């Protein structure tokens, strides 16, 4: 059992930004950062398109960015949070630049600004088509220079420690649930460790792996959301799963699909159907630059209408030199599978991409559980509403990482950080009576079933019958997996399956509660928006 001042779970932009700022502010205190894979294997790394920010007030304005965000969010954004993120964003971007992040510039020395679906102006800063990777690189280098940050790789957090582990009954109605730390499966030692902390900070990323194909990496298994839900914390709006319209289609692929960034359409890429028709003008006056939920539904409709597994993204009219300058990674990937973008159209289809809901937090990143913060895709701040505006997520992560830092730092300076009163009662992990699972097929087959159910019944278009079927099947998967969990020694595969089933349940329940079509939740049984605008809190 060890105790630290500040515990950080996750090494994406949200986790590293907070850890770095805490380390600089409190050089005498220990910051422990946990990641379940390599340090750079995060959702941040795979963010291609860029980061939206208003830093050219001559051609853009905060008001325009706020309005674009509110329109995309389809009536469910928290306007106060939108204003906070948009107006505090430029300062956070400047900090990233000071840390060494290189955003692309033109010959005049000014930043190149892209335009993506839902944006009224050119405001997307980018580093070629690997913006997230570049920001991750700069942050990791900064963190490596902080001697009071310990970064432990290959550590899977099992559960958040609360009063439940002291023997108390904890329910959703329990006031003042407290987080004392976490239980961790350390794959380096194959031991389960107890880590106590005055504050715990979740930056655990998304949950795209609950679907058959996703743009998310394999680590995106909804761990933070599932842990907080088990700890009786508040989760909201999980039904709003954004499907990226243009993932590269590769026949038979399961798991992480290669993302064709929205910036390609921002630069003039045209979606075409089986007949070669530029079909988006039939669905929205903004055509290929409509918000993602509209484009994804349009592609889904065209695929069903024509009986195809994908549509086409036409870039044949691009100047090759400019395409190579802006999208070198995409060019090389297409080339590697025999696609010459100057002659061939790129096959694309929607894939699970981003979770707009998550752990409910306030304007300082505080969850409903004391001493527990959440930032990034695992959280629900109110910024995205029913549909995330393209390239707003990296901005949100930076702004809320800073706000969490300010909130915790003030507590630390005033001596009001929680001093746990558990009198040594927190038990070590008890694995008595468990054994290694005899058949891994029990885990792998359940994961396959889960992904199939979520993809077929809880995808871009939903209805009540599909959701009811999904609910019944997930109930059975949950029962089987909980029995296995209680009798087996924990493993990464079992932990992630358990978390993904919980996430699937939350998505389905959220969709069943929402008796309307709004943003990313399109239900053919409720095609209209409800007059009652509300969040679904579970």
C-alpha positions in Angstrom: 0.0 0.0 0.0 1.4 3.4 -0.9 0.1 6.9 -0.6 0.6 9.9 -2.9 -0.5 13.5 -2.9 -1.9 13.5 -6.5 -2.9 10.4 -8.4 -3.5 10.7 -12.2 -4.9 7.9 -14.3 -4.3 8.3 -18.0 -1.6 9.8 -20.2 -3.5 11.7 -22.9 -3.6 15.4 -23.1 -6.0 15.7 -20.1 -3.8 13.6 -17.8 -0.4 14.9 -18.8 -1.4 18.6 -18.8 -2.7 18.3 -15.2 0.3 16.3 -14.0 2.8 18.7 -15.5 1.1 21.7 -13.9 0.8 20.1 -10.5 4.5 19.0 -10.7 5.6 22.6 -11.5 3.4 24.1 -8.8 4.4 21.7 -6.1 7.9 20.4 -6.7 8.0 18.9 -3.2 5.0 16.7 -3.7 4.7 13.4 -5.5 2.5 13.0 -8.5 1.9 9.4 -9.6 0.7 8.9 -13.2 -0.7 5.5 -14.2 -1.3 4.2 -17.7 -2.4 0.7 -18.8 -0.3 0.6 -21.9 2.6 2.5 -23.3 2.7 6.2 -22.2 1.8 7.5 -25.7 -1.0 5.0 -26.5 -3.9 7.3 -25.9 -6.9 8.7 -27.7 -5.0 11.9 -28.0 -2.4 10.3 -30.1 -5.0 9.4 -32.8 -6.6 12.8 -33.0 -5.7 13.7 -36.6 -7.7 16.8 -37.5 -6.6 19.4 -35.0 -7.8 21.7 -32.3 -10.4 24.4 -32.6 -9.5 27.8 -31.2 -10.2 31.5 -31.8 -6.8 33.2 -32.0 -7.5 35.3 -35.1 -9.9 38.0 -34.0 -9.7 39.8 -37.3 -11.5 37.0 -39.1 -13.2 35.1 -36.3 -14.8 35.7 -32.9 -15.6 34.0 -29.7 -19.3 34.5 -30.4 -19.1 32.6 -33.7 -17.3 29.6 -32.1 -19.8 29.6 -29.2 -22.7 29.7 -31.7 -21.2 26.9 -33.8 -20.8 24.7 -30.7 -24.3 25.4 -29.5 -25.8 24.6 -32.9 -23.9 21.3 -33.1 -24.9 20.4 -29.6 -28.6 20.5 -30.7 -30.0 22.3 -27.7 -28.2 20.3 -24.9 -25.0 22.3 -24.4 -24.4 24.1 -21.1 -23.9 27.6 -22.4 -21.8 28.7 -19.4 -19.4 25.9 -20.1 -19.2 26.6 -23.8 -18.3 30.2 -23.1 -15.6 29.1 -20.6 -14.0 26.7 -23.0 -14.0 29.0 -26.0 -12.8 32.0 -24.1 -10.1 30.2 -22.0 -8.9 28.1 -25.0 -6.5 30.6 -26.6 -4.4 30.9 -23.4 -4.2 27.1 -23.1 -3.1 26.8 -26.8 -0.4 29.4 -26.1 0.9 27.2 -23.2 1.0 24.2 -25.5 3.0 26.2 -28.1 5.4 27.3 -25.3 5.9 23.6 -24.4 7.1 23.0 -27.9 4.0 21.9 -29.9 4.4 22.7 -33.6 1.3 23.8 -35.4 1.6 24.2 -39.2 2.4 27.7 -40.5 2.1 29.3 -43.9 4.8 31.2 -45.8 3.8 34.4 -44.0 4.6 32.9 -40.6 0.9 32.8 -39.5 -0.8 29.6 -38.5 -2.6 27.6 -41.1 -6.2 27.3 -40.1 -8.5 24.5 -41.3 -12.3 24.4 -41.4 -14.3 21.3 -40.5 -18.0 20.3 -40.4 -20.1 22.7 -38.3 -17.6 25.5 -38.2 -18.4 28.9 -39.7 -14.8 30.0 -39.9 -11.3 28.7 -40.5 -10.1 28.1 -36.9 -8.6 24.6 -36.7 -4.9 24.5 -35.8 -3.2 21.3 -36.9 0.2 19.6 -37.3 -0.2 17.9 -40.7 -2.7 15.0 -40.0 -1.1 13.9 -36.7 -2.0 16.8 -34.5 -2.8 14.7 -31.4 0.5 12.8 -31.8 2.4 16.1 -31.9 0.7 17.5 -28.8 1.3 14.2 -27.0 5.0 14.3 -27.9 5.5 17.8 -26.5 3.6 16.9 -23.2 5.5 13.7 -22.7 8.9 15.5 -23.1 7.8 18.1 -20.6 6.6 15.5 -18.1 9.9 13.5 -18.4 11.7 16.6 -17.2 9.7 16.7 -13.9 11.6 14.6 -11.2 8.5 14.5 -8.9 6.3 12.8 -11.5 6.5 9.0 -11.4 4.9 7.4 -14.5 4.0 3.8 -14.2 3.1 2.0 -17.4 1.1 -1.2 -17.9 -1.1 -0.6 -14.8 -4.8 -1.3 -15.0 -7.0 0.3 -12.4 -9.6 -2.2 -11.1 -11.8 0.0 -9.0 -12.1 3.2 -7.1 -11.8 2.8 -3.3 -14.7 4.4 -1.4 -16.6 3.8 2.0 -17.9 0.7 0.3 -14.5 -0.9 0.9 -14.7 0.0 4.6 -17.8 -2.1 5.0 -20.5 0.7 4.6 -23.5 0.4 2.4 -23.0 2.9 -0.5 -25.9 3.7 -2.9 -26.7 6.5 -5.4 -28.5 8.3 -2.5 -25.5 8.2 -0.2 -24.3 11.7 0.6 -20.6 12.6 0.5 -19.2 9.4 -1.2 -15.5 9.8 -0.9 -12.7 8.5 -3.1 -9.6 7.3 -1.2 -7.6 5.9 -4.1 -7.7 2.9 -6.3 -6.9 -0.8 -6.6 -4.5 -1.4 -9.5 -3.4 -4.5 -11.4 0.3 -3.9 -12.0 1.2 -6.0 -15.1 4.9 -5.4 -14.4 4.8 -7.4 -11.2 1.5 -9.2 -11.7 0.4 -8.0 -8.3 -2.7 -6.0 -7.2 -1.6 -2.9 -5.4 -3.5 -0.4 -3.2 -2.8 3.2 -4.0 -4.2 5.9 -1.7 -4.3 9.6 -2.7 -5.6 12.9 -1.4 -7.1 13.5 -4.9 -7.6 11.1 -7.8 -7.9 12.5 -11.3 -9.4 10.4 -14.1 -8.3 11.0 -17.7 -9.1 7.5 -19.0 -10.4 8.4 -22.4 -13.2 7.0 -24.5 -15.1 3.7 -24.9 -15.2 3.1 -28.7 -14.1 -0.5 -28.3 -17.7 -1.3 -27.3 -18.4 -1.3 -31.0 -17.2 -3.6 -33.7 -15.3 -0.9 -35.6 -14.0 2.3 -34.0 -11.4 4.9 -34.7 -10.3 4.5 -31.0 -7.2 2.5 -30.0 -7.6 -0.8 -28.2 -7.2 0.9 -24.8 -10.5 2.8 -25.2 -12.6 0.5 -23.1 -14.6 3.0 -20.9 -12.7 2.1 -17.7 -13.2 5.4 -15.9 -16.9 5.6 -16.7 -17.5 2.0 -15.6 -15.5 2.5 -12.3 -17.4 5.6 -11.4 -20.7 4.0 -12.1 -19.8 1.0 -9.9 -18.7 3.5 -7.2 -22.3 5.0 -7.4 -21.1 8.2 -9.0 -23.2 10.1 -11.5 -23.0 9.4 -15.3 -24.9 11.3 -17.9 -25.9 11.4 -21.6 -24.1 8.1 -22.5 -26.5 7.6 -25.4 -24.7 10.3 -27.4 -22.1 8.2 -29.2 -20.5 10.1 -32.1 -19.8 8.0 -35.2 -17.1 9.5 -37.4 -18.5 9.5 -40.9 -15.3 8.6 -42.7 -13.2 5.8 -41.3 -11.3 3.9 -44.0 -13.3 0.8 -45.0 -11.3 -2.4 -44.9 -13.3 -5.6 -45.4 -13.5 -7.8 -42.4 -11.8 -5.4 -40.0 -12.7 -5.6 -36.3 -11.4 -3.1 -33.8 -9.5 0.1 -34.6 -10.2 1.5 -38.1 -8.0 4.1 -39.7 -9.5 7.6 -39.4 -9.8 9.8 -42.5 -10.0 13.1 -40.8 -12.8 15.5 -41.4 -10.2 18.1 -42.5 -10.1 16.2 -45.8 -13.7 17.3 -46.4 -12.8 20.7 -45.0 -10.3 21.0 -47.8 -12.8 20.0 -50.5 -13.2 16.2 -50.3 -16.5 15.0 -51.7 -18.6 12.1 -50.6 -20.0 10.0 -53.4 -22.3 6.9 -53.4 -22.2 3.7 -55.4 -23.4 5.6 -58.5 -20.8 8.3 -58.1 -23.4 10.9 -57.0 -22.3 13.6 -54.6 -25.2 12.8 -52.3 -24.8 15.2 -49.3 -26.6 18.0 -51.0 -29.8 15.9 -50.7 -29.4 15.8 -46.9 -28.2 19.2 -45.8 -27.5 22.6 -47.4 -24.0 22.5 -45.9 -23.3 19.3 -47.9 -20.0 17.7 -47.0 -19.4 20.2 -44.2 -22.5 19.4 -42.2 -22.0 18.4 -38.6 -20.9 14.8 -38.0 -24.2 13.4 -36.9 -25.9 14.5 -40.1 -23.1 13.2 -42.3 -23.0 9.9 -40.6 -26.7 9.3 -40.9 -26.6 10.4 -44.5 -23.9 7.8 -45.2 -25.8 5.2 -43.3 -28.9 5.9 -45.3 -27.0 5.7 -48.6 -25.3 2.4 -47.7 -28.7 0.9 -46.7 -30.4 2.3 -49.9 -27.7 0.9 -52.2 -26.9 -2.3 -50.3 -23.2 -1.4 -50.0 -20.8 -1.6 -47.0 -19.3 1.8 -47.7 -19.4 5.0 -49.7 -16.5 6.9 -51.4 -14.5 10.0 -50.5 -13.3 11.7 -53.7 -10.0 13.5 -53.4 -8.9 13.0 -57.1 -9.2 16.7 -57.8 -6.7 17.7 -55.0 -3.3 18.9 -55.9 -1.0 16.1 -54.8 1.6 18.4 -53.4 -0.9 20.0 -51.1 -2.4 16.7 -50.1 1.0 15.3 -49.2 1.7 18.5 -47.1 -1.5 18.3 -45.1 -2.3 14.6 -45.0 0.9 12.6 -45.4 -0.2 9.9 -43.0 -3.5 9.3 -44.9 -1.7 9.3 -48.2 0.8 6.6 -47.0 -2.0 4.5 -45.4 -4.0 4.5 -48.6 -1.0 3.8 -50.7 -0.1 0.8 -48.5 -3.4 -0.9 -49.4 -3.3 -0.1 -53.1 -5.3 3.2 -53.2 -3.8 6.0 -55.3 -5.7 9.1 -54.2 -5.0 10.9 -57.5 -6.8 8.1 -59.4 -8.9 6.2 -56.9 -11.6 7.3 -54.5 -11.2 6.3 -50.9 -13.8 3.7 -49.5 -15.1 5.1 -46.2 -17.9 4.1 -43.7 -18.9 5.4 -40.2 -17.1 4.1 -37.1 -17.7 4.7 -33.4 -15.5 7.7 -32.6 -16.4 9.8 -29.5 -18.5 9.7 -26.4 -20.2 13.0 -25.7 -21.5 11.8 -22.4 -19.6 10.4 -19.5 -18.8 11.1 -15.8 -20.9 14.1 -14.8 -18.6 16.9 -13.6 -19.0 20.6 -12.6 -17.1 23.6 -14.1 -14.0 22.6 -12.1 -14.0 19.0 -13.2 -15.3 17.7 -9.8 -17.4 14.5 -10.0 -20.3 13.6 -7.7 -17.7 11.7 -5.6 -15.5 13.8 -3.2 -11.8 14.1 -4.1 -12.4 12.6 -7.5 -12.0 14.6 -10.7 -12.6 13.6 -14.3 -11.4 15.4 -17.5 -11.4 14.6 -21.2 -13.5 12.1 -23.1 -14.4 10.1 -20.0 -16.2 13.2 -18.5 -19.4 15.1 -19.3 -18.8 18.8 -18.9 -21.8 20.1 -20.8 -19.6 21.4 -23.7 -20.7 19.0 -26.3 -24.4 18.6 -25.6 -25.9 16.0 -28.0 -23.2 16.2 -30.5 -19.5 17.3 -30.4 -18.4 20.0 -32.7 -15.3 18.8 -34.6 -11.9 19.5 -32.9 -13.5 20.8 -29.7 -12.3 17.9 -27.6 -8.6 18.6 -27.4 -9.5 22.2 -26.4 -11.9 21.0 -23.7 -9.2 18.6 -22.3 -6.7 21.4 -22.0 -9.2 23.9 -20.5 -10.6 21.5 -17.9 -7.1 20.1 -17.0 -6.1 23.7 -16.1 -9.3 24.3 -14.2 -8.9 21.1 -12.2 -5.3 22.1 -11.5 -6.4 25.5 -10.2 -9.1 24.0 -8.0 -6.8 21.3 -6.5 -3.9 23.7 -6.1 -6.0 26.1 -4.2 -7.0 23.4 -1.8 -3.4 22.2 -1.4 -2.3 25.8 -0.6 -5.0 26.5 1.9 -4.6 23.1 3.6 -8.1 22.0 2.7 -7.2 18.9 0.7 -8.9 15.9 2.1 -7.1 14.2 5.0 -8.6 10.7 5.0 -10.0 9.5 8.3 -9.9 5.8 7.5 -7.6 4.8 10.4 -5.9 2.1 8.4 -9.1 0.3 7.7 -8.8 0.1 3.9 -8.1 -3.5 3.1 -5.7 -4.9 0.6 -7.2 -6.6 -2.4 -8.7 -10.0 -1.5 -8.2 -12.7 -4.2 -9.0 -15.6 -1.9 -10.9 -18.4 -3.6 -10.2 -17.2 -7.1 -8.3 -19.0 -9.8 -7.1 -18.5 -13.4 -10.0 -18.8 -15.9 -9.8 -22.2 -17.5 -11.0 -21.0 -20.9 -10.1 -17.6 -22.4 -12.9 -18.3 -25.0 -15.4 -17.3 -22.3 -14.0 -13.8 -22.4 -13.2 -13.4 -26.1 -16.6 -14.7 -27.2 -18.5 -12.5 -24.8 -16.6 -9.5 -26.1 -17.4 -10.5 -29.7 -21.1 -10.8 -28.8 -21.1 -7.4 -27.0 -19.6 -5.6 -30.0 -22.0 -7.3 -32.4 -25.1 -6.4 -30.2 -24.0 -2.7 -29.8 -23.2 -2.3 -33.5 -26.4 -4.0 -34.8 -28.9 -2.5 -32.3 -27.4 0.6 -30.8 -25.7 2.3 -33.8 -26.3 5.4 -35.8 -30.0 4.7 -36.2 -32.0 3.1 -33.3 -35.5 2.0 -32.4 -37.3 0.6 -29.4 -37.2 -3.0 -30.5 -33.5 -2.9 -31.1 -32.8 -1.3 -27.8 -35.0 -3.8 -25.9 -33.1 -6.7 -27.6 -29.8 -5.1 -26.7 -30.9 -4.6 -23.1 -31.8 -8.3 -22.7 -28.6 -9.6 -24.2 -26.5 -7.2 -22.2 -28.2 -8.4 -19.0 -27.2 -11.9 -19.8 -23.6 -11.0 -20.7 -23.4 -9.0 -17.4 -24.6 -12.0 -15.3 -22.1 -14.4 -17.0 -19.2 -12.0 -16.7 -19.9 -11.1 -13.0 -19.9 -14.8 -12.1 -16.6 -15.2 -14.0 -15.2 -12.1 -12.2 -16.0 -13.4 -8.8 -14.4 -16.7 -9.3 -11.4 -15.7 -11.4 -8.1 -14.0 -10.8 -8.3 -10.6 -12.5 -6.7 -10.2 -15.9 -6.6 -7.3 -18.4 -9.0 -9.0 -20.7 -11.6 -9.7 -18.0 -11.3 -6.2 -16.5 -11.8 -4.6 -19.9 -14.7 -6.9 -20.8 -16.4 -6.0 -17.5 -16.0 -2.3 -18.1 -17.2 -2.5 -21.7 -20.4 -4.4 -20.7 -21.1 -1.6 -18.1 -20.5 1.1 -20.8 -22.8 -0.8 -23.2 -25.5 -1.0 -20.5 -25.2 2.8 -19.9 -25.5 3.6 -23.6 -28.5 1.4 -24.0 -30.3 2.7 -20.9 -29.6 6.3 -21.8 -31.1 5.7 -25.3 -34.1 4.0 -23.8 -34.8 6.9 -21.4 -34.5 9.5 -24.2 -37.9 9.5 -25.9 -36.8 11.7 -28.8 -34.3 12.2 -31.6 -31.7 14.7 -30.7 -28.2 15.1 -31.9 -26.5 11.7 -32.0 -29.5 9.8 -30.6 -31.7 9.1 -33.6 -34.7 6.9 -32.8 -37.1 6.1 -35.6 -39.9 5.6 -33.0 -39.4 9.2 -31.8 -38.3 11.1 -34.9 -38.9 14.5 -33.4 -37.2 16.5 -30.6 -39.0 16.6 -27.3 -40.1 20.0 -26.0 -38.5 19.0 -22.7 -34.7 19.5 -22.9 -33.0 17.4 -20.3 -29.9 15.4 -19.5 -30.2 11.6 -18.8 -28.4 11.0 -15.5 -27.8 7.4 -14.5 
